[in-house]
Amino acid sequence: MNEISKSNIVKYVTKSCIPYPINTAIFSPKKTDILRESLNIPSDNTIFLFVSQTVVHYRKGFDLLIAALQQIQSNAITLLTVGYAVEENLLACGLNIINMGVIGDEELLSNYYSLADAFIIPSREDNLPNVMLESLACGTPVLCFNTGGMATVIKDLHTGLKASEINANSLQEVIQQFIKEKHQFSSESIRNFAIDNYSNQHVAQQYREVYKALLIE
């Protein structure tokens, strides 16, 4: 919308930027002690989650995430991945990776958002990813690059952290910063942010206001 506003053709046209909604009843914080135990994840490990229909999709930046984690070289990190992936390729990374495969059940997916300490979106480019909003609704902070829809939604030390440059080194720094400061994040505050901005009710109200304004005009 900001780019459109610069256009001489439509700069005088009334514009509204309304996000799409998410189901904050399904995507909500869950108790995950049993799930963590079933996956044999040590209690002192920091858990990161990555979700993509195809894990190795170039635009989604999984290669940058792997490179960043390899630079950190910590056994106290577990990476959960959701999406199609070749197990041999994941094993070759030399990291603690647990691939859950493709998940179509939203209730089940919300369990993994809740289990993670942080959700990582290393996309080279993206719009307003559903997975980002779903993670926030589950009270889980997001680590990402300062690009696309993530740039406007993720607020440092509130809803997550943003890497300044789109490369593995910058992502590595953000991951290490999060591990040191993860206790500063409030799951309740993050979920409230998602409800206040992306719930069905909030988005519907924005549409009502647009239609009302048009009727008055």
C-alpha atoms as one frame of an Amber mdcrd trajectory, in Angstrom:
protein
   0.000   0.000   0.000   2.896   2.357   0.713   4.258   1.786  -2.805   0.833
   2.308  -4.374   0.480   5.569  -2.461   3.474   6.936  -4.372   1.719   6.440
  -7.711   0.326   9.536  -9.434  -2.431   7.380 -10.910  -4.028   6.213  -7.672
  -2.543   8.398  -4.947  -5.883  10.183  -4.448  -7.882   6.963  -4.231  -8.979
   5.911  -0.745  -6.906   2.916   0.324  -7.120   0.425   3.178  -4.611  -2.234
   4.183  -6.451  -5.123   5.852  -4.625  -8.352   6.800  -6.219 -11.745   6.429
  -7.473 -13.297   9.662  -6.452 -16.405  11.576  -8.454 -18.675  13.834  -7.164
 -17.724  17.269  -9.322 -20.430  18.875  -7.440 -23.217  17.082  -4.077 -21.470
  17.149  -3.619 -20.917  20.867  -0.991 -21.879  23.476  -1.024 -25.594  24.355
   0.554 -27.645  27.126   3.429 -29.539  25.513   5.238 -31.453  28.282   4.057
 -34.835  26.982   4.881 -33.900  23.371   8.397 -32.808  24.321   8.937 -36.047
  26.234   7.658 -38.140  23.314  10.221 -36.464  21.027  13.024 -37.070  23.566
  14.064 -33.418  23.582  16.288 -32.598  26.592  14.754 -30.118  29.031  17.689
 -27.698  28.640  17.444 -27.530  24.838  16.175 -24.456  23.009  13.607 -25.568
  20.435  13.261 -23.779  17.102  10.534 -24.529  14.560  10.643 -24.190  10.776
   7.538 -24.748   8.618   7.279 -24.914   4.839   5.295 -27.088   2.440   8.662
 -28.155   1.020  11.457 -27.692   3.549  14.226 -26.995   1.041  12.302 -24.396
  -1.017  14.927 -21.749  -1.897  12.671 -18.743  -1.233  11.946 -20.010   2.286
  15.657 -19.835   3.180  16.134 -23.200   4.905  19.707 -23.269   3.611  20.420
 -19.999   5.448  18.963 -21.409   8.663  21.105 -24.558   8.439  24.234 -22.509
   7.761  23.476 -20.265  10.745  22.949 -23.226  13.105  26.099 -24.941  11.835
  28.072 -21.826  12.746  26.669 -21.916  16.279  27.464 -25.639  16.680  25.420
 -26.204  19.828  24.043 -29.525  21.040  21.603 -27.554  23.192  19.500 -26.623
  20.139  16.775 -28.793  18.612  15.289 -27.823  15.250  11.803 -29.105  14.448
  10.819 -29.015  10.787   7.335 -29.388   9.339   6.965 -30.076   5.627   8.215
 -32.454   2.984  11.931 -33.234   3.309  14.360 -36.023   2.460  15.549 -37.462
   5.782  19.044 -38.224   4.460  19.539 -34.587   3.535  18.543 -33.457   7.017
  20.827 -35.993   8.687  23.730 -34.771   6.555  23.438 -31.318   8.180  24.975
 -32.673  11.398  22.370 -30.926  13.579  19.658 -32.026  16.016  16.789 -31.979
  13.516  13.436 -33.698  13.984  11.282 -33.688  10.865   7.542 -34.068  11.492
   6.658 -34.337   7.806   3.656 -32.672   6.202   0.942 -31.725   8.728  -2.554
 -30.823   7.558  -4.191 -30.848  10.987  -4.260 -27.296  12.370  -4.801 -28.462
  15.961  -1.708 -30.658  15.732   0.295 -27.880  14.110  -0.612 -25.512  16.935
   0.978 -28.000  19.353   4.318 -27.621  17.566   4.065 -23.823  17.545   3.461
 -24.008  21.299   6.315 -26.448  21.857   8.874 -24.198  20.152  10.735 -21.494
  22.040  10.776 -19.528  18.789   9.542 -19.947  15.237  12.148 -19.122  12.569
  11.119 -17.725   9.169  14.358 -17.267   7.199  12.494 -16.371   3.987  14.437
 -14.384   1.452  11.111 -12.825   0.495   7.563 -13.311   1.726   4.271 -11.476
   2.045   2.320 -11.856   5.296   2.975 -15.532   6.070   0.084 -17.403   7.682
   2.624 -19.389   9.670   3.944 -16.197  11.275   0.481 -15.161  12.446  -0.301
 -18.690  13.638   2.883 -18.780  15.689   2.102 -15.433  17.316  -1.422 -16.602
  18.146   0.179 -19.535  19.985   2.282 -17.053  21.968   5.526 -18.037  20.252
   7.965 -15.305  19.125   9.245 -15.184  15.548  12.820 -14.789  14.280  13.074
 -13.535  10.707  14.732 -11.212   8.247  13.669  -7.574   7.951  11.708  -8.131
   4.763   8.152  -8.386   3.440   5.272  -8.593   5.883   7.610  -9.740   8.646
   9.237  -6.305   8.739   6.028  -4.602   9.885   4.703  -7.320  12.216   7.767
  -8.485  14.139   8.796  -5.987  16.798  12.198  -6.643  18.356  12.022  -8.041
  21.907   8.208  -7.991  21.765   6.912 -10.316  19.048  10.357 -11.592  18.037
  13.655 -10.492  16.545  14.681  -9.388  13.043  18.028 -10.013  11.370  19.280
  -6.888   9.628  20.733  -8.622   6.560  19.534 -11.609   4.549  22.426 -13.962
   5.194  23.454 -16.771   7.544  25.766 -14.599   9.673  23.036 -12.102  10.499
  20.567 -14.900  11.264  23.145 -16.600  13.485  23.510 -13.425  15.542  19.753
 -13.156  16.028  19.474 -16.824  17.057  22.228 -16.407  19.631  20.661 -13.193
  20.896  17.342 -14.957  21.322  18.894 -17.836  23.283  20.388 -15.309  25.700
  17.245 -13.182  25.996  14.391 -15.669  25.443  13.086 -15.228  28.969  12.290
 -11.585  28.175   9.489 -12.612  25.816   5.940 -12.870  27.152   3.793 -15.566
  25.569   0.666 -13.830  26.831   1.692 -10.477  25.372   2.524 -12.053  21.998
  -0.819 -13.862  21.840  -2.707 -10.702  22.786  -0.944  -8.872  19.960  -2.152
 -11.532  17.508  -5.731 -11.401  18.812  -5.811  -7.595  18.719  -4.587  -7.458
  15.113  -5.390 -10.692  13.273  -8.407 -12.375  14.880 -11.514 -13.007  12.751
 -13.441 -10.420  14.752 -10.811  -7.691  14.393 -10.368  -8.157  10.642 -14.147
  -8.329  10.075 -14.534  -5.018  11.887 -11.996  -3.406   9.559 -14.064  -4.527
   6.544 -17.221  -3.149   8.176 -15.557   0.227   8.611 -14.502   0.321   4.954
 -18.002  -0.540   3.729 -19.528   1.988   6.115 -17.214   4.728   4.848 -18.110
   3.884   1.235 -21.849   4.042   1.971 -21.458   7.451   3.599 -19.509   8.737
   0.599
